[in-house]
Amino acid sequence: MNLISTRVITTDVARLIGFYEGLTGLSATRYTPEFAEIGTGAARLAIAGAGTVPPFVAPDEKILEFLVADVDAVEQRDGMLMPPTTMPWGNRSMLLRDPDGTLINVFTPVTEAARARFR
C-alpha cells in the first residue's frame, strides 16, 4: 500500500486548479471536467469537484489516497462509506474514514489509461 496523493474536494474545480498551477508552476492534467491531478514528483495533488464523491463528503474535505494491487481484496473495515466502485477516470475505489474522521480512498487503477499514470 502506497500513499500516492491527497485529493481536495471543491465546488470550483477550475479556480482551484488555477491556484495550484500558479503556486507550483506545474500544469494540471485534466482527466474529466471534475477531476484533475498535478504531479509533484513524489506524490500527486488531486483536485475534484463535489459531484465526484458521495453526498456525505463535504466540498472542503481532503482525502488521503492509497494505491493497492487489488482494492477488492482489501478487508472491508469499520468506517467504510463506499464499497469498491469504479470511477469515471479509471480507478476502482473504496472510501472509509479513519478513527479521527479523515477520509481515506484505497484504490486500484483498472483501465489501461489509469494504470499508465502509475507506472
C-alpha positions as CSV (number, residue, x, y, z in Angstrom):
1,M,0.0,0.0,0.0
2,N,1.5,3.3,-1.1
3,L,0.3,6.8,-0.1
4,I,0.1,8.3,-3.6
5,S,-1.9,11.5,-3.4
6,T,-4.0,13.9,-1.4
7,R,-7.4,14.9,-3.0
8,V,-9.0,18.2,-2.4
9,I,-12.8,18.4,-2.9
10,T,-14.1,21.7,-4.1
11,T,-17.2,23.4,-5.6
12,D,-15.0,25.3,-8.1
13,V,-12.5,22.9,-9.8
14,A,-11.2,25.5,-12.4
15,R,-10.5,28.0,-9.7
16,L,-8.6,25.6,-7.5
17,I,-6.6,24.2,-10.5
18,G,-5.6,27.7,-11.4
19,F,-4.5,28.4,-7.8
20,Y,-2.3,25.3,-7.5
21,E,-0.9,25.7,-11.0
22,G,0.2,29.2,-10.1
23,L,1.5,28.1,-6.7
24,T,3.5,25.1,-8.0
25,G,4.4,26.3,-11.6
26,L,3.2,22.9,-12.8
27,S,0.4,22.1,-15.2
28,A,-2.6,20.0,-14.1
29,T,-3.7,17.0,-16.1
30,R,-7.5,17.2,-16.5
31,Y,-9.0,13.7,-16.8
32,T,-12.6,14.9,-16.7
33,P,-14.1,18.4,-16.1
34,E,-14.5,17.5,-12.5
35,F,-11.1,15.7,-11.8
36,A,-7.5,16.8,-12.3
37,E,-4.1,16.0,-10.9
38,I,-0.9,17.9,-10.5
39,G,2.2,15.6,-10.3
40,T,4.8,16.9,-7.9
41,G,7.4,14.1,-8.3
42,A,6.9,12.2,-5.0
43,A,3.1,12.5,-4.9
44,R,0.1,13.9,-6.7
45,L,-2.3,16.6,-5.7
46,A,-5.8,15.6,-7.0
47,I,-8.5,18.2,-7.4
48,A,-12.0,17.0,-7.7
49,G,-15.5,18.5,-7.9
50,A,-18.1,17.8,-5.2
51,G,-20.0,15.8,-7.7
52,T,-17.3,13.2,-7.9
53,V,-17.8,12.0,-4.3
54,P,-20.9,10.7,-2.4
55,P,-23.1,13.4,-0.8
56,F,-21.7,12.7,2.7
57,V,-18.3,14.2,1.6
58,A,-18.1,17.9,2.2
59,P,-16.8,20.3,-0.5
60,D,-13.8,21.3,1.7
61,E,-12.7,17.8,2.7
62,K,-9.3,16.3,2.0
63,I,-8.8,12.6,1.2
64,L,-5.6,10.6,1.7
65,E,-5.3,8.2,-1.3
66,F,-3.6,4.8,-1.1
67,L,-2.7,2.7,-4.1
68,V,-3.1,-1.0,-3.7
69,A,-2.7,-4.0,-6.0
70,D,-6.4,-5.1,-5.7
71,V,-8.9,-2.9,-3.8
72,D,-11.5,-5.7,-3.9
73,A,-9.1,-7.9,-1.8
74,V,-8.7,-5.2,0.9
75,E,-10.6,-6.3,4.0
76,Q,-13.6,-4.0,4.5
77,R,-13.3,-2.2,7.8
78,D,-15.3,-0.2,10.3
79,G,-15.8,3.3,8.9
80,M,-16.4,2.1,5.3
81,L,-18.5,4.6,3.5
82,M,-18.4,3.3,-0.1
83,P,-17.6,-0.2,-1.2
84,P,-15.3,-0.7,-4.2
85,T,-16.7,1.3,-7.1
86,T,-15.2,2.0,-10.5
87,M,-14.8,5.8,-11.0
88,P,-15.0,7.6,-14.4
89,W,-11.3,8.3,-14.5
90,G,-10.4,4.5,-14.3
91,N,-9.7,3.8,-10.7
92,R,-11.7,1.3,-8.6
93,S,-12.0,3.0,-5.2
94,M,-13.2,2.2,-1.7
95,L,-13.9,5.1,0.7
96,L,-13.6,4.9,4.5
97,R,-12.9,7.2,7.5
98,D,-10.1,6.7,10.0
99,P,-11.0,6.9,13.7
100,D,-10.4,10.7,13.7
101,G,-12.8,11.1,10.7
102,T,-10.2,11.6,7.9
103,L,-11.4,10.3,4.6
104,I,-9.3,7.5,3.1
105,N,-9.5,6.3,-0.5
106,V,-8.0,2.9,-1.2
107,F,-7.8,2.3,-5.0
108,T,-6.6,0.2,-7.8
109,P,-6.2,1.6,-11.4
110,V,-8.4,-0.7,-13.6
111,T,-8.2,0.9,-17.1
112,E,-5.1,1.0,-19.2
113,A,-5.1,4.8,-19.1
114,A,-5.3,4.8,-15.3
115,R,-2.6,2.1,-14.9
116,A,-0.3,4.1,-17.2
117,R,-0.5,7.1,-14.8
118,F,1.1,5.0,-12.0
119,R,3.9,3.3,-13.9
